[in-house]
Amino acid sequence: MSNCHGIVVGMDGGGSGCRVAVARVENGAVGRVLGRGQGGPANPATDFQVALDNLRGAIHSAWAQAGLPEDDLPKVRAFAGLAGVRDEEMARRVAQALPFVNSQVVEDRLTSVTGALAGENGSVAPIGTGSFLARQTAQGVRYLGGWGLALGDDASGAWLGQQLLRQMVRCFDGIAPHCDLSQQALAEFNHDHARIFRFSSSAGPARFAKFAPMVVEAAKQGDPLGHELMTRGADYIVAGLAALGYETGERLCLSGGLGPHYADYLPAPYRDAMRPPKGNALDGALYLAARGAG
């Protein structure tokens, strides 16, 4: 199968958006990135058609920026890590809908771990709209979490937003006292019961996650509810790492848009073990594409 003169495409997609990069393979490794593109949500389990439309748009934007012949696009080796791809049937459907002859589609957990650790041993807590934990050793990779907002995704942006709004309505009903954060959240709905209800009836993880930055900032300012939610998220990370067999001193990466914000809420031994991720999920997709194209 042609790899179009050593060109690969990596894709990363989830509930908040998708990113695509076109790169050259040099000596079996990812070399210079030639073009990048981005688009809207790309979780095929949530909305297959929207996910594919957004991915294809980002692919063509990245390819156009790379300045490569349009006819060569189907010939390259492509690798996609997407939230919601939990079985082979979904992976096959997505791969068939992408504009490549040679592509591999997996759940984004693999690309997140690969990007963060680049083949080294350690543990990763990729936390964005959703969340999961992973530990890589010589025996392979073990995963924990990633169940989705309805059953889990603790510490994630969607979870933070959901927990905030749950407390907000308790305050609205007079069950709990208001704080600055709950008042700020309520103002987003103009203190309107009907607007709150409409949101709760239709919102998915990405819309809940839009409230996460509000929680992070409030916690920094000393808001008690913000601090409580961030602490609960950090407690989940610690419990999850313990379940994976994490040992004190092992490399620990907090990745994703929200992960690094939990650093200050972790116990000292975990903070001391933290190392910056070597890359992100898109880097992981490029790494795996290059390895397959080698």
BADRENBA-184945 format. One line per 5 residues: number of its first residue (from 1); their letters; for each residue x, y, z of C-alpha. Coordinates in Angstrom, 3 decimals, m for minus. Layout:
BEGIN
NUM	a	X/Y/Z  ...;
This chain:
BEGIN
1	msnch	0.000/0.000/0.000  1.420/3.378/m0.967  2.259/5.799/1.799  2.478/8.672/m0.681  6.213/9.272/m0.344;
6	givvg	6.271/9.069/3.454  3.273/11.265/4.263  0.923/10.305/7.106  m2.258/11.780/8.580  m3.108/11.698/12.276;
11	mdggg	m6.554/12.426/13.693  m7.825/13.099/17.209  m11.513/13.559/17.941  m13.845/13.831/20.894  m16.890/15.546/22.273;
16	sgcrv	m15.469/19.062/22.088  m13.791/18.974/18.687  m11.347/17.271/16.354  m7.814/17.956/15.150  m5.929/16.643/12.149;
21	avarv	m2.263/16.865/11.178  m0.393/15.924/8.015  3.253/15.044/8.587  6.265/13.638/6.821  7.864/10.401/8.034;
26	engav	11.644/10.689/8.364  13.754/7.649/9.292  10.682/5.830/10.568  9.653/8.646/12.905  7.325/11.623/12.680;
31	grvlg	9.139/14.496/11.054  7.930/17.915/9.993  4.218/18.667/10.272  3.082/20.051/6.924  m0.487/21.041/7.688;
36	rgqgg	m3.088/21.182/10.443  m6.857/21.369/10.560  m9.542/21.410/13.213  m13.278/21.053/13.430  m16.273/20.472/15.635;
41	panpa	m17.199/17.466/17.787  m16.145/14.071/16.448  m17.541/11.353/18.681  m19.185/8.883/16.279  m21.065/7.178/19.108;
46	tdfqv	m22.831/10.457/19.891  m23.619/11.499/16.305  m21.974/9.493/13.542  m22.765/11.817/10.645  m21.750/15.005/12.455;
51	aldnl	m18.512/13.367/13.591  m17.594/12.284/10.064  m18.537/15.627/8.526  m16.340/17.448/11.042  m13.453/15.029/10.566;
56	rgaih	m13.571/15.243/6.786  m13.622/19.026/6.944  m10.573/19.076/9.225  m8.776/16.545/7.007  m9.258/18.638/3.894;
61	sawaq	m8.185/21.815/5.722  m4.972/20.149/6.887  m4.293/18.693/3.451  m4.850/22.058/1.772  m2.457/23.733/4.222;
66	aglpe	0.126/21.056/3.447  m0.084/22.035/m0.216  m0.139/18.459/m1.468  m1.985/17.194/m4.567  m5.623/16.431/m3.798;
71	ddlpk	m5.405/13.177/m5.755  m2.778/11.874/m3.323  m4.977/12.184/m0.225  m6.503/8.684/m0.428  m3.052/7.099/m0.782;
76	vrafa	m1.556/8.124/2.559  m1.425/6.083/5.745  m3.890/7.515/8.308  m4.499/6.806/11.984  m7.440/8.127/14.012;
81	glagv	m8.070/8.045/17.747  m11.701/8.947/18.428  m13.837/8.999/21.535  m16.728/6.558/21.306  m15.031/3.911/19.152;
86	rdeem	m15.524/0.966/21.493  m15.834/m1.970/19.073  m14.557/m3.212/15.729  m17.833/m2.513/13.957  m17.718/1.185/14.831;
91	arrva	m14.037/1.360/13.869  m14.810/m0.270/10.516  m17.705/2.109/9.787  m15.581/5.165/10.511  m12.619/3.879/8.483;
96	qalpf	m14.854/3.215/5.490  m16.282/6.733/5.682  m12.869/8.422/5.743  m11.184/9.452/2.460  m8.292/6.999/2.819;
101	vnsqv	m7.624/3.563/1.373  m5.311/2.678/4.263  m6.554/3.908/7.634  m6.859/2.557/11.154  m9.412/3.815/13.672;
106	vedrl	m9.235/3.159/17.411  m10.646/4.650/20.571  m8.778/7.764/21.671  m7.422/6.092/24.796  m4.582/4.462/22.842;
111	tsvtg	m3.540/7.659/21.064  m3.686/9.656/24.307  m1.412/7.209/26.129  0.945/6.894/23.158  1.227/10.658/22.805;
116	alage	1.860/11.244/26.499  4.389/8.463/27.090  5.873/7.892/23.600  6.533/4.255/24.413  7.866/4.719/27.957;
121	ngsva	6.348/3.207/31.102  4.184/5.321/33.372  0.631/6.372/34.157  m1.543/8.887/32.362  m4.703/10.741/33.358;
126	pigtg	m6.111/12.243/30.134  m8.906/14.520/31.281  m10.894/16.698/28.922  m14.588/16.526/28.075  m14.386/12.897/29.237;
131	sflar	m11.820/11.074/31.339  m9.967/7.814/31.817  m6.774/6.590/33.457  m4.095/4.282/32.069  m0.902/2.621/33.226;
136	qtaqg	1.716/1.341/30.804  4.260/m1.280/31.895  6.347/m3.924/30.166  3.251/m6.143/30.279  1.149/m3.695/28.281;
141	vrylg	m1.433/m0.992/28.942  m4.267/m1.210/31.470  m7.192/1.198/31.327  m9.697/2.416/33.901  m12.764/4.609/33.507;
146	gwgla	m14.002/6.126/30.283  m17.562/4.957/30.897  m19.217/8.135/29.670  m21.017/10.810/31.639  m24.113/8.761/32.459;
151	lgdda	m22.091/6.188/34.428  m18.805/7.872/35.213  m16.201/10.096/33.540  m15.393/11.386/37.022  m13.075/14.413/37.134;
156	sgawl	m13.828/15.223/33.490  m14.988/18.572/32.209  m18.464/17.179/31.605  m18.540/15.724/35.118  m17.425/19.026/36.688;
161	gqqll	m20.123/20.891/34.803  m22.774/18.358/35.703  m21.829/18.354/39.390  m21.847/22.147/39.444  m25.330/22.308/37.951;
166	rqmvr	m26.630/19.640/40.309  m25.498/21.728/43.255  m26.842/24.858/41.573  m30.384/23.459/41.460  m30.108/22.372/45.103;
171	cfdgi	m29.281/25.981/45.918  m32.083/27.172/43.630  m34.530/25.003/45.608  m33.236/26.275/48.947  m31.827/22.917/50.048;
176	aphcd	m28.258/24.243/50.168  m26.873/27.767/50.609  m25.646/29.628/47.544  m21.991/30.508/46.987  m20.427/32.734/44.343;
181	lsqqa	m19.961/29.805/41.951  m23.542/28.563/42.180  m24.803/32.119/41.674  m22.537/32.529/38.654  m23.845/29.302/37.134;
186	laefn	m27.446/30.294/37.805  m26.870/33.622/36.073  m25.975/31.685/32.900  m29.623/30.594/32.831  m30.930/34.024/33.827;
191	hdhar	m32.329/32.419/37.013  m34.991/30.819/34.790  m36.346/27.403/35.832  m37.552/26.615/32.303  m34.143/27.329/30.759;
196	ifrfs	m32.428/25.106/33.303  m34.874/22.300/32.581  m34.469/22.605/28.805  m30.702/22.444/29.180  m30.783/19.391/31.437;
201	ssagp	m33.181/17.621/29.069  m30.996/17.965/25.995  m27.380/18.713/26.952  m24.632/16.254/26.120  m21.139/16.024/27.605;
206	arfak	m19.682/18.848/25.507  m22.298/21.342/26.723  m21.833/20.332/30.350  m18.069/20.658/29.903  m18.423/24.328/28.972;
211	fapmv	m19.013/25.005/32.676  m15.731/23.362/33.720  m13.534/26.477/33.301  m15.903/28.280/35.652  m15.269/25.615/38.306;
216	veaak	m11.491/25.680/37.812  m11.314/29.454/38.130  m13.663/29.589/41.120  m11.553/27.009/42.936  m8.454/29.127/42.343;
221	qgdpl	m10.276/32.070/43.906  m11.130/30.039/47.008  m14.786/29.331/46.282  m15.845/26.444/48.566  m17.919/24.640/45.933;
226	ghelm	m15.214/24.988/43.297  m12.611/23.674/45.720  m14.847/20.766/46.740  m15.426/19.679/43.142  m11.751/19.897/42.183;
231	trgad	m10.823/17.951/45.316  m13.353/15.244/44.501  m11.939/14.990/40.997  m8.401/14.675/42.350  m9.532/12.022/44.836;
236	yivag	m10.916/10.003/41.934  m7.589/10.230/40.100  m5.730/8.953/43.172  m8.202/6.090/43.696  m8.045/5.136/40.033;
241	laalg	m4.260/5.099/39.979  m4.251/2.859/43.046  m6.625/0.448/41.301  m4.219/0.301/38.344  m1.332/m0.608/40.634;
246	yetge	0.454/2.729/40.476  3.606/2.785/42.594  4.985/5.919/44.228  7.619/7.553/42.075  6.383/6.233/38.743;
251	rlcls	6.107/8.746/35.928  2.687/10.431/36.035  1.260/12.611/33.278  m1.866/14.720/33.636  m2.969/15.487/30.093;
256	gglgp	m5.957/16.847/28.228  m7.408/20.304/28.550  m8.355/19.827/32.196  m5.854/17.296/33.556  m3.051/19.704/34.531;
261	hyady	m5.491/21.785/36.595  m5.758/18.927/39.098  m2.051/19.020/39.988  m2.487/21.348/42.965  m5.186/19.112/44.457;
266	lpapy	m3.139/15.889/44.430  m1.107/14.646/47.426  2.581/15.596/47.412  3.943/12.179/46.281  1.831/12.387/43.116;
271	rdamr	2.828/15.980/42.414  6.490/15.023/42.819  6.090/12.197/40.280  4.449/14.381/37.658  6.196/14.872/34.337;
276	ppkgn	4.979/16.838/31.341  3.395/14.668/28.656  5.753/14.078/25.739  2.891/14.908/23.412  m0.873/14.898/23.030;
281	aldga	m3.366/12.500/21.478  m2.785/13.949/18.010  0.944/13.348/18.409  0.080/9.790/19.409  m1.995/9.316/16.254;
286	lylaa	0.881/10.582/14.105  3.336/8.311/15.964  1.145/5.265/15.322  0.543/6.242/11.692  4.279/6.628/11.126;
291	rgag	4.995/3.295/12.771  2.490/1.611/10.483  3.860/3.363/7.421  7.457/2.482/8.159;
